[in-house]
Amino acid sequence: MFHACKSLLFSAGYVEKSHECLIAAIEELFVDRGLLPPAIVSDLRRAKTAREAADYGLTYGKASANGTVREAEQIFDIVSGYLTGAMWSAKVAVAGTIFDIVSGYLTGEGFETPSP
């Protein structure tokens, strides 16, 4: 689940520093722009909470695990579709925006930037 979403960030030119950063970036770069369904963010938060409870609070259960597995499969399907081109035009739009931001910064710093 988290690795699938890491691949989304990587495809947009980003690398996360923590699970919380990953969730925030997915929400801002993909969900808030309408590229992916909002359920991804709530599923990621729920999975993070369940993992932390199991790792640190020693609370876990079969129902929670089964729910997380189902949500992970759904997220994997959505991300796979996105990365294999089902949403290619949206991906290009995100990449174009990122290019514009970075090239604007570099130009302001005196660097020449190539065209996309």
DRENTORKOL-3810 file (N, C-alpha, C; in nm, 4 decimals):
REM DRENTORKOL-3810
@n.u->0.0830; n.v->-0.1183; n.w->0.0000; ca.u->0.0000; ca.v->0.0000; ca.w->0.0000; c.u->0.0882; c.v->0.1255; c.w->0.0000
@n.u->0.1765; n.v->0.1347; n.w->0.0997; ca.u->0.2616; ca.v->0.2523; ca.w->0.1059; c.u->0.3639; c.v->0.2538; c.w->-0.0078
@n.u->0.4155; n.v->0.1384; n.w->-0.0451; ca.u->0.5131; ca.v->0.1337; ca.w->-0.1540; c.u->0.4476; c.v->0.1694; c.w->-0.2870
@n.u->0.3241; n.v->0.1295; n.w->-0.3061; ca.u->0.2530; ca.v->0.1682; ca.w->-0.4284; c.u->0.2410; c.v->0.3198; c.w->-0.4351
@n.u->0.2078; n.v->0.3816; n.w->-0.3224; ca.u->0.1947; ca.v->0.5273; ca.w->-0.3204; c.u->0.3303; c.v->0.5962; c.w->-0.3305
@n.u->0.4346; n.v->0.5325; n.w->-0.2788; ca.u->0.5697; ca.v->0.5865; ca.w->-0.2973; c.u->0.6024; c.v->0.5943; c.w->-0.4459
@n.u->0.5583; n.v->0.4945; n.w->-0.5226; ca.u->0.5848; ca.v->0.4967; ca.w->-0.6663; c.u->0.5131; c.v->0.6132; c.w->-0.7338
@n.u->0.3942; n.v->0.6493; n.w->-0.6833; ca.u->0.3252; ca.v->0.7669; ca.w->-0.7369; c.u->0.4078; c.v->0.8929; c.w->-0.7144
@n.u->0.4564; n.v->0.9098; n.w->-0.5926; ca.u->0.5378; ca.v->1.0279; ca.w->-0.5628; c.u->0.6633; c.v->1.0298; c.w->-0.6481
@n.u->0.7263; n.v->0.9146; n.w->-0.6607; ca.u->0.8468; ca.v->0.9063; ca.w->-0.7424; c.u->0.8170; c.v->0.9439; c.w->-0.8867
@n.u->0.7009; n.v->0.9008; n.w->-0.9372; ca.u->0.6647; ca.v->0.9332; ca.w->-1.0758; c.u->0.6437; c.v->1.0833; c.w->-1.0952
@n.u->0.6131; n.v->1.1535; n.w->-0.9852; ca.u->0.5946; ca.v->1.2990; ca.w->-0.9918; c.u->0.7229; c.v->1.3732; c.w->-0.9527
@n.u->0.8315; n.v->1.2988; n.w->-0.9289; ca.u->0.9588; ca.v->1.3614; ca.w->-0.8984; c.u->0.9836; c.v->1.3878; c.w->-0.7513
@n.u->0.9098; n.v->1.3214; n.w->-0.6634; ca.u->0.9239; ca.v->1.3423; ca.w->-0.5192; c.u->0.9636; c.v->1.2136; c.w->-0.4486
@n.u->1.0265; n.v->1.2296; n.w->-0.3323; ca.u->1.0579; ca.v->1.1188; ca.w->-0.2431; c.u->1.0100; c.v->1.1598; c.w->-0.1049
@n.u->0.9409; n.v->1.0702; n.w->-0.0362; ca.u->0.8865; ca.v->1.1032; ca.w->0.0962; c.u->0.9906; c.v->1.0788; c.w->0.2038
@n.u->0.9719; n.v->1.1449; n.w->0.3176; ca.u->1.0624; ca.v->1.1277; ca.w->0.4309; c.u->0.9973; c.v->1.0495; c.w->0.5447
@n.u->0.8657; n.v->1.0320; n.w->0.5399; ca.u->0.7953; ca.v->0.9575; ca.w->0.6445; c.u->0.6602; c.v->0.9142; c.w->0.5898
@n.u->0.5933; n.v->0.8267; n.w->0.6643; ca.u->0.4604; ca.v->0.7839; ca.w->0.6224; c.u->0.3637; c.v->0.9022; c.w->0.6206
@n.u->0.3734; n.v->0.9898; n.w->0.7179; ca.u->0.2832; ca.v->1.1047; ca.w->0.7240; c.u->0.3079; c.v->1.1996; c.w->0.6069
@n.u->0.4345; n.v->1.2186; n.w->0.5700; ca.u->0.4667; ca.v->1.3017; ca.w->0.4527; c.u->0.4120; c.v->1.2387; c.w->0.3252
@n.u->0.4219; n.v->1.1077; n.w->0.3155; ca.u->0.3691; ca.v->1.0373; ca.w->0.1995; c.u->0.2189; c.v->1.0620; c.w->0.1859
@n.u->0.1465; n.v->1.0488; n.w->0.2950; ca.u->0.0012; ca.v->1.0684; ca.w->0.2917; c.u->-0.0320; c.v->1.2122; c.w->0.2527
@n.u->0.0368; n.v->1.3086; n.w->0.3122; ca.u->0.0116; ca.v->1.4494; ca.w->0.2815; c.u->0.0413; c.v->1.4801; c.w->0.1349
@n.u->0.1497; n.v->1.4245; n.w->0.0823; ca.u->0.1857; ca.v->1.4490; ca.w->-0.0575; c.u->0.0864; c.v->1.3846; c.w->-0.1537
@n.u->0.0430; n.v->1.2631; n.w->-0.1251; ca.u->-0.0580; ca.v->1.1975; ca.w->-0.2102; c.u->-0.1848; c.v->1.2816; c.w->-0.2119
@n.u->-0.2237; n.v->1.3305; n.w->-0.0956; ca.u->-0.3447; ca.v->1.4115; ca.w->-0.0873; c.u->-0.3312; c.v->1.5396; c.w->-0.1694
@n.u->-0.2205; n.v->1.6101; n.w->-0.1530; ca.u->-0.2045; ca.v->1.7384; ca.w->-0.2219; c.u->-0.1796; c.v->1.7229; c.w->-0.3711
@n.u->-0.0932; n.v->1.6311; n.w->-0.4092; ca.u->-0.0550; ca.v->1.6187; ca.w->-0.5504; c.u->-0.1547; c.v->1.5421; c.w->-0.6359
@n.u->-0.2284; n.v->1.4489; n.w->-0.5765; ca.u->-0.3139; ca.v->1.3630; ca.w->-0.6567; c.u->-0.4623; c.v->1.3724; c.w->-0.6216
@n.u->-0.4951; n.v->1.3684; n.w->-0.4932; ca.u->-0.6364; ca.v->1.3680; ca.w->-0.4532; c.u->-0.6976; c.v->1.5062; c.w->-0.4668
@n.u->-0.6310; n.v->1.6098; n.w->-0.4121; ca.u->-0.6858; ca.v->1.7459; ca.w->-0.4185; c.u->-0.7005; c.v->1.7956; c.w->-0.5618
@n.u->-0.6245; n.v->1.7399; n.w->-0.6532; ca.u->-0.6332; ca.v->1.7787; ca.w->-0.7951; c.u->-0.7312; c.v->1.6917; c.w->-0.8726
@n.u->-0.7966; n.v->1.6002; n.w->-0.8036; ca.u->-0.8969; ca.v->1.5162; ca.w->-0.8673; c.u->-0.8413; c.v->1.4024; c.w->-0.9494
@n.u->-0.7140; n.v->1.3714; n.w->-0.9323; ca.u->-0.6511; ca.v->1.2653; ca.w->-1.0111; c.u->-0.6755; c.v->1.1271; c.w->-0.9530
@n.u->-0.6941; n.v->1.1197; n.w->-0.8217; ca.u->-0.7195; ca.v->0.9933; ca.w->-0.7537; c.u->-0.8335; c.v->1.0128; c.w->-0.6542
@n.u->-0.9040; n.v->0.9049; n.w->-0.6198; ca.u->-1.0186; ca.v->0.9167; ca.w->-0.5281; c.u->-0.9751; c.v->0.9489; c.w->-0.3853
@n.u->-1.0539; n.v->1.0283; n.w->-0.3123; ca.u->-1.0216; ca.v->1.0656; ca.w->-0.1747; c.u->-1.0086; c.v->0.9467; c.w->-0.0795
@n.u->-1.0718; n.v->0.8353; n.w->-0.1110; ca.u->-1.0657; ca.v->0.7175; ca.w->-0.0234; c.u->-0.9221; c.v->0.6711; c.w->-0.0017
@n.u->-0.8335; n.v->0.6992; n.w->-0.0956; ca.u->-0.6940; ca.v->0.6570; ca.w->-0.0802; c.u->-0.6344; c.v->0.7168; c.w->0.0474
@n.u->-0.6612; n.v->0.8439; n.w->0.0716; ca.u->-0.6037; ca.v->0.9098; ca.w->0.1887; c.u->-0.6584; c.v->0.8485; c.w->0.3179
@n.u->-0.7880; n.v->0.8286; n.w->0.3244; ca.u->-0.8443; ca.v->0.7700; ca.w->0.4468; c.u->-0.7968; c.v->0.6260; c.w->0.4647
@n.u->-0.7822; n.v->0.5505; n.w->0.3568; ca.u->-0.7311; ca.v->0.4131; ca.w->0.3664; c.u->-0.5859; c.v->0.4121; c.w->0.4158
@n.u->-0.5039; n.v->0.5044; n.w->0.3655; ca.u->-0.3649; ca.v->0.5119; ca.w->0.4093; c.u->-0.3565; c.v->0.5490; c.w->0.5573
@n.u->-0.4369; n.v->0.6441; n.w->0.5994; ca.u->-0.4367; ca.v->0.6847; ca.w->0.7412; c.u->-0.4817; c.v->0.5680; c.w->0.8312
@n.u->-0.5852; n.v->0.4969; n.w->0.7884; ca.u->-0.6351; ca.v->0.3835; ca.w->0.8668; c.u->-0.5289; c.v->0.2731; c.w->0.8766
@n.u->-0.4608; n.v->0.2461; n.w->0.7664; ca.u->-0.3565; ca.v->0.1427; ca.w->0.7665; c.u->-0.2390; c.v->0.1847; c.w->0.8552
@n.u->-0.2025; n.v->0.3117; n.w->0.8497; ca.u->-0.0936; ca.v->0.3625; ca.w->0.9339; c.u->-0.1296; c.v->0.3480; c.w->1.0816
@n.u->-0.2520; n.v->0.3836; n.w->1.1164; ca.u->-0.2978; ca.v->0.3723; ca.w->1.2548; c.u->-0.2981; c.v->0.2266; c.w->1.3003
@n.u->-0.3471; n.v->0.1371; n.w->1.2159; ca.u->-0.3509; ca.v->-0.0055; ca.w->1.2504; c.u->-0.2099; c.v->-0.0612; c.w->1.2681
@n.u->-0.1198; n.v->-0.0224; n.w->1.1799; ca.u->0.0189; ca.v->-0.0703; ca.w->1.1912; c.u->0.0835; c.v->-0.0187; c.w->1.3194
@n.u->0.0635; n.v->0.1098; n.w->1.3488; ca.u->0.1218; ca.v->0.1658; ca.w->1.4707; c.u->0.0636; c.v->0.0992; c.w->1.5961
@n.u->-0.0663; n.v->0.0717; n.w->1.5948; ca.u->-0.1287; ca.v->0.0045; ca.w->1.7096; c.u->-0.0710; c.v->-0.1351; c.w->1.7279
@n.u->-0.0493; n.v->-0.2050; n.w->1.6178; ca.u->0.0074; ca.v->-0.3401; ca.w->1.6260; c.u->0.1540; c.v->-0.3362; c.w->1.6685
@n.u->0.2297; n.v->-0.2389; n.w->1.6154; ca.u->0.3726; ca.v->-0.2308; ca.w->1.6465; c.u->0.4002; c.v->-0.1801; c.w->1.7872
@n.u->0.3255; n.v->-0.0783; n.w->1.8286; ca.u->0.3599; ca.v->-0.0102; ca.w->1.9535; c.u->0.2592; c.v->-0.0324; c.w->2.0662
@n.u->0.1348; n.v->-0.0580; n.w->2.0316; ca.u->0.0335; ca.v->-0.0734; ca.w->2.1345; c.u->-0.0071; c.v->-0.2173; c.w->2.1598
@n.u->0.0483; n.v->-0.3078; n.w->2.0816; ca.u->0.0172; ca.v->-0.4506; ca.w->2.0935; c.u->-0.1321; c.v->-0.4783; c.w->2.0795
@n.u->-0.1989; n.v->-0.3991; n.w->1.9963; ca.u->-0.3395; ca.v->-0.4254; ca.w->1.9670; c.u->-0.3517; c.v->-0.4564; c.w->1.8186
@n.u->-0.4129; n.v->-0.5676; n.w->1.7904; ca.u->-0.4317; ca.v->-0.6080; ca.w->1.6527; c.u->-0.5427; c.v->-0.7114; c.w->1.6481
@n.u->-0.5924; n.v->-0.7330; n.w->1.5301; ca.u->-0.6987; ca.v->-0.8314; ca.w->1.5159; c.u->-0.7155; c.v->-0.8733; c.w->1.3722
@n.u->-0.7827; n.v->-0.9847; n.w->1.3534; ca.u->-0.8041; ca.v->-1.0399; ca.w->1.2202; c.u->-0.8884; c.v->-0.9468; c.w->1.1348
@n.u->-0.9946; n.v->-0.8887; n.w->1.1917; ca.u->-1.0821; ca.v->-0.7994; ca.w->1.1144; c.u->-1.0057; c.v->-0.6779; c.w->1.0638
@n.u->-0.9227; n.v->-0.6199; n.w->1.1506; ca.u->-0.8427; ca.v->-0.5038; ca.w->1.1109; c.u->-0.7445; c.v->-0.5414; c.w->1.0001
@n.u->-0.6800; n.v->-0.6552; n.w->1.0161; ca.u->-0.5840; ca.v->-0.7016; ca.w->0.9151; c.u->-0.6529; c.v->-0.7282; c.w->0.7817
@n.u->-0.7677; n.v->-0.7948; n.w->0.7849; ca.u->-0.8411; ca.v->-0.8240; ca.w->0.6614; c.u->-0.8864; c.v->-0.6961; c.w->0.5925
@n.u->-0.9321; n.v->-0.5990; n.w->0.6706; ca.u->-0.9735; ca.v->-0.4711; ca.w->0.6127; c.u->-0.8578; c.v->-0.3993; c.w->0.5473
@n.u->-0.7435; n.v->-0.4016; n.w->0.6127; ca.u->-0.6247; ca.v->-0.3368; ca.w->0.5568; c.u->-0.5801; c.v->-0.4057; c.w->0.4290
@n.u->-0.5867; n.v->-0.5371; n.w->0.4253; ca.u->-0.5488; ca.v->-0.6105; ca.w->0.3037; c.u->-0.6417; c.v->-0.5727; c.w->0.1883
@n.u->-0.7725; n.v->-0.5661; n.w->0.2132; ca.u->-0.8675; ca.v->-0.5269; ca.w->0.1075; c.u->-0.8377; c.v->-0.3860; c.w->0.0567
@n.u->-0.8134; n.v->-0.2936; n.w->0.1494; ca.u->-0.7834; ca.v->-0.1563; ca.w->0.1091; c.u->-0.6514; c.v->-0.1489; c.w->0.0326
@n.u->-0.5530; n.v->-0.2273; n.w->0.0740; ca.u->-0.4244; ca.v->-0.2302; ca.w->0.0037; c.u->-0.4419; c.v->-0.2809; c.w->-0.1393
@n.u->-0.5240; n.v->-0.3825; n.w->-0.1580; ca.u->-0.5493; ca.v->-0.4350; ca.w->-0.2932; c.u->-0.6163; c.v->-0.3292; c.w->-0.3797
@n.u->-0.7110; n.v->-0.2548; n.w->-0.3232; ca.u->-0.7786; ca.v->-0.1487; ca.w->-0.3990; c.u->-0.6803; c.v->-0.0383; c.w->-0.4369
@n.u->-0.5981; n.v->0.0015; n.w->-0.3408; ca.u->-0.4995; ca.v->0.1061; ca.w->-0.3697; c.u->-0.4010; c.v->0.0586; c.w->-0.4749
@n.u->-0.3559; n.v->-0.0655; n.w->-0.4647; ca.u->-0.2636; ca.v->-0.1192; ca.w->-0.5642; c.u->-0.3255; c.v->-0.1130; c.w->-0.7039
@n.u->-0.4520; n.v->-0.1519; n.w->-0.7167; ca.u->-0.5194; ca.v->-0.1481; ca.w->-0.8465; c.u->-0.5285; c.v->-0.0055; c.w->-0.9007
@n.u->-0.5624; n.v->0.0897; n.w->-0.8146; ca.u->-0.5747; ca.v->0.2296; ca.w->-0.8575; c.u->-0.4393; c.v->0.2838; c.w->-0.9014
@n.u->-0.3377; n.v->0.2605; n.w->-0.8196; ca.u->-0.2040; ca.v->0.3114; ca.w->-0.8511; c.u->-0.1492; c.v->0.2440; c.w->-0.9763
@n.u->-0.1681; n.v->0.1146; n.w->-0.9897; ca.u->-0.1217; ca.v->0.0433; ca.w->-1.1101; c.u->-0.1864; c.v->0.1006; c.w->-1.2347
@n.u->-0.3168; n.v->0.1242; n.w->-1.2284; ca.u->-0.3860; ca.v->0.1839; ca.w->-1.3423; c.u->-0.3307; c.v->0.3205; c.w->-1.3761
@n.u->-0.3046; n.v->0.3989; n.w->-1.2735; ca.u->-0.2501; ca.v->0.5332; ca.w->-1.2949; c.u->-0.1131; c.v->0.5265; c.w->-1.3606
@n.u->-0.0266; n.v->0.4438; n.w->-1.3043; ca.u->0.1108; ca.v->0.4380; ca.w->-1.3533; c.u->0.1251; c.v->0.3685; c.w->-1.4882
@n.u->0.0312; n.v->0.2839; n.w->-1.5250; ca.u->0.0412; ca.v->0.2152; ca.w->-1.6542; c.u->-0.0300; c.v->0.2900; c.w->-1.7656
@n.u->-0.0782; n.v->0.4086; n.w->-1.7374; ca.u->-0.1300; ca.v->0.4912; ca.w->-1.8440; c.u->-0.2786; c.v->0.5135; c.w->-1.8458
@n.u->-0.3542; n.v->0.4516; n.w->-1.7552; ca.u->-0.4984; ca.v->0.4741; ca.w->-1.7544; c.u->-0.5308; c.v->0.6201; c.w->-1.7296
@n.u->-0.4414; n.v->0.6886; n.w->-1.6593; ca.u->-0.4604; ca.v->0.8309; ca.w->-1.6321; c.u->-0.3410; c.v->0.9106; c.w->-1.6838
@n.u->-0.2891; n.v->0.8718; n.w->-1.7970; ca.u->-0.1667; ca.v->0.9319; ca.w->-1.8508; c.u->-0.1768; c.v->1.0828; c.w->-1.8672
@n.u->-0.2874; n.v->1.1334; n.w->-1.9166; ca.u->-0.2981; ca.v->1.2776; ca.w->-1.9385; c.u->-0.2921; c.v->1.3536; c.w->-1.8068
@n.u->-0.3481; n.v->1.2970; n.w->-1.7006; ca.u->-0.3410; ca.v->1.3614; ca.w->-1.5697; c.u->-0.1977; c.v->1.3612; c.w->-1.5197
@n.u->-0.1277; n.v->1.2521; n.w->-1.5433; ca.u->0.0125; ca.v->1.2422; ca.w->-1.5009; c.u->0.0959; c.v->1.3474; c.w->-1.5726
@n.u->0.0732; n.v->1.3654; n.w->-1.6997; ca.u->0.1463; ca.v->1.4651; ca.w->-1.7769; c.u->0.1176; c.v->1.6049; c.w->-1.7227
@n.u->-0.0072; n.v->1.6311; n.w->-1.6836; ca.u->-0.0426; ca.v->1.7612; ca.w->-1.6280; c.u->0.0325; c.v->1.7870; c.w->-1.4980
@n.u->0.0414; n.v->1.6857; n.w->-1.4123; ca.u->0.1157; ca.v->1.7002; ca.w->-1.2863; c.u->0.2628; c.v->1.7237; c.w->-1.3162
@n.u->0.3197; n.v->1.6456; n.w->-1.4079; ca.u->0.4607; ca.v->1.6603; ca.w->-1.4421; c.u->0.4870; c.v->1.7985; c.w->-1.5001
@n.u->0.3941; n.v->1.8486; n.w->-1.5824; ca.u->0.4089; ca.v->1.9827; ca.w->-1.6390; c.u->0.4086; c.v->2.0889; c.w->-1.5311
@n.u->0.3218; n.v->2.0752; n.w->-1.4340; ca.u->0.3152; ca.v->2.1700; ca.w->-1.3234; c.u->0.4443; c.v->2.1676; c.w->-1.2437
@n.u->0.4931; n.v->2.0501; n.w->-1.2136; ca.u->0.6181; ca.v->2.0373; ca.w->-1.1384; c.u->0.7325; c.v->2.0991; c.w->-1.2175
@n.u->0.7367; n.v->2.0728; n.w->-1.3481; ca.u->0.8415; ca.v->2.1302; ca.w->-1.4324; c.u->0.8348; c.v->2.2824; c.w->-1.4275
@n.u->0.7136; n.v->2.3384; n.w->-1.4375; ca.u->0.6977; ca.v->2.4836; ca.w->-1.4339; c.u->0.7475; c.v->2.5431; c.w->-1.3029
@n.u->0.7155; n.v->2.4782; n.w->-1.1914; ca.u->0.7587; ca.v->2.5271; ca.w->-1.0601; c.u->0.9110; c.v->2.5238; c.w->-1.0496
@n.u->0.9704; n.v->2.4093; n.w->-1.0847; ca.u->1.1148; ca.v->2.3950; ca.w->-1.0724; c.u->1.1877; c.v->2.4865; c.w->-1.1699
@n.u->1.1423; n.v->2.4922; n.w->-1.2937; ca.u->1.2115; ca.v->2.5773; ca.w->-1.3907; c.u->1.1967; c.v->2.7247; c.w->-1.3546
@n.u->1.0810; n.v->2.7634; n.w->-1.2987; ca.u->1.0637; ca.v->2.9017; ca.w->-1.2529; c.u->1.1623; c.v->2.9365; c.w->-1.1432
@n.u->1.1808; n.v->2.8456; n.w->-1.0502; ca.u->1.2770; ca.v->2.8675; ca.w->-0.9419; c.u->1.4188; c.v->2.8780; c.w->-0.9975
@n.u->1.4567; n.v->2.7831; n.w->-1.0833; ca.u->1.5928; ca.v->2.7829; ca.w->-1.1366; c.u->1.6200; c.v->2.9067; c.w->-1.2213
@n.u->1.5219; n.v->2.9490; n.w->-1.2990; ca.u->1.5377; ca.v->3.0695; ca.w->-1.3791; c.u->1.5598; c.v->3.1902; c.w->-1.2875
@n.u->1.4825; n.v->3.1967; n.w->-1.1782; ca.u->1.4991; ca.v->3.3049; ca.w->-1.0818; c.u->1.6353; c.v->3.3047; c.w->-1.0157
@n.u->1.6986; n.v->3.1885; n.w->-1.0090; ca.u->1.8313; ca.v->3.1762; ca.w->-0.9501; c.u->1.9430; c.v->3.1956; c.w->-1.0539
@n.u->1.9041; n.v->3.2258; n.w->-1.1776; ca.u->2.0025; ca.v->3.2531; ca.w->-1.2816; c.u->2.0416; c.v->3.1341; c.w->-1.3669
@n.u->1.9744; n.v->3.0210; n.w->-1.3508; ca.u->2.0058; ca.v->2.9030; ca.w->-1.4322; c.u->1.9215; c.v->2.9029; c.w->-1.5587
@n.u->1.9759; n.v->2.8452; n.w->-1.6641; ca.u->1.8970; ca.v->2.8219; ca.w->-1.7844; c.u->1.8311; c.v->2.6852; c.w->-1.7710
@n.u->1.7031; n.v->2.6765; n.w->-1.8041; ca.u->1.6343; ca.v->2.5482; ca.w->-1.7952; c.u->1.5932; c.v->2.5031; c.w->-1.9341
@n.u->1.6049; n.v->2.3726; n.w->-1.9597; ca.u->1.5641; ca.v->2.3213; ca.w->-2.0908; c.u->1.4114; c.v->2.3193; c.w->-2.1010
@n.u->1.3625; n.v->2.3143; n.w->-2.2222; ca.u->1.2172; ca.v->2.3014; ca.w->-2.2392; c.u->1.1791; c.v->2.1562; c.w->-2.2126
@n.u->1.0532; n.v->2.1339; n.w->-2.1675; ca.u->1.0125; ca.v->1.9950; ca.w->-2.1344; c.u->1.0093; c.v->1.9051; c.w->-2.2559
END
